[in-house]
Structure formats: C-alpha cells, structure tokens
Amino acid sequence: MAASDTGGKKAAGRAFAALAIFIALTALLFFYNPSGFYLWAKAIHVIAVIAWMAGMLYLPRLFVYHADATPGSETSETFKIMEGRLLRLIINPAMMVTWVLGLWLAWNGFGFSGGWLHAKIALVVAMSGVHGYFSAAVRRFAADQNTKPARHWRIMNEVPTLLMIVIVILVIVKPF
C-alpha cells in the first residue's frame, strides 16, 4: 500500500470519527435541552456553512492549477489527492450538516414560510448543484479526463462566491 493511500485512509478514519462525535454531541444537545437547541443548531449550521464554503472556494482554485499540470505527473497526482480529500473529508460532510440543520431551522424557526426563505433554499439548491458539478470534476481529474481549461475553473471559482453573497443578504436583510 502506498504511503498516500495509508495517509488517506487515516485521514478518512479521523474525519469519520470527528463526524460521529459531532453527530453524537449534537444529539446530546438536542435531548439534554430541546427548548434551547435552536441556538445551538444555528451555531452549528453556520460553522458547517463556513466549512462548506471554504471548500467550495478552494476546490476550483486547485482545479485551476491542476488543469495546467501534465496528466500523470507528480504534481497532477498530488492535486488528485488534495482534491479528493477536500471533497470527501470536508466539503461533503459540511454540506450534509448544512442541509440537515438548515432544513430543521427553516421548519422550527420559520415554518418554511417567507419569500426570502424560499429564495434562499432555491439558491442553496443551486449551490448544491455547483457542488455536484465540482464532484464530477474531481472524478474527471482523477481519471485524467479533464477537458476544461484553467480559465473555465477561474470563472467557476466565482459562482459559489456570488451565490454566497446573495444567500447571506437574504438571511440577514430578509428583503421580502
């Protein structure tokens, strides 16, 4: 087994253990004090959103540099490891926590009502679509089948930023 495979399995194991502990602590918070859970859920939701967005902003930057790397080169292989780990260990779990707690907050705090909330959810669905696009790109890069130039990934790097700006404005300002 290659050293990077061993390191990847250890990192995945640590990420899984951390996620399990996180879920267990969240459940304890809920069952210990259900009436006070709302603020904890909101805090955990914001933390998950930050982690998700950090990954969504960093991953296409990796693609920019990976697109210029020679397929099969040591540099390309390093990018493959970085992209895969970022997606599996940070972006995917953060998105799941964001969705689960976000939907719970929308139901518990707002009864799924409000035009701003509907618009926000639609934009989070769009962000999830971008996430899916990036996930497919990780698989294409891993198979040395990327056909997009670095310029494409520079442009795609801006999409999560724009979505994030509008989502934050909707949540804070609640314009409608």
C-alpha positions, 0 to 999 in steps of 0.5 A: 500500500502506498504511503498516500493511500495509508495517509488517506485512509487515516485521514478518512478514519479521523474525519469519520470519527470527528463526524460521529462525535459531532453527530453524537454531541449534537444529539446530546444537545438536542435531548439534554435541552430541546427548548434551547437547541435552536441556538445551538443548531444555528451555531452549528449550521453556520460553522458547517456553512463556513466549512462548506464554503471554504471548500467550495472556494478552494476546490476550483482554485486547485482545479485551476492549477491542476488543469495546467499540470501534465496528466500523470505527473507528480504534481497532477497526482498530488492535486488528485489527492488534495482534491479528493480529500477536500471533497470527501473529508470536508466539503461533503460532510459540511454540506450534509450538516448544512442541509440537515440543520438548515432544513430543521431551522427553516421548519422550527424557526420559520415554518418554511414560510417567507419569500426570502426563505424560499429564495434562499433554499432555491439558491442553496439548491443551486449551490448544491448543484455547483457542488455536484458539478465540482464532484464530477470534476474531481472524478474527471481529474482523477481519471485524467479526463479533464477537458476544461481549461484553467480559465473555465475553473477561474470563472467557476471559482466565482459562482459559489462566491456570488451565490454566497453573497446573495444567500447571506443578504437574504438571511440577514436583510430578509428583503421580502 
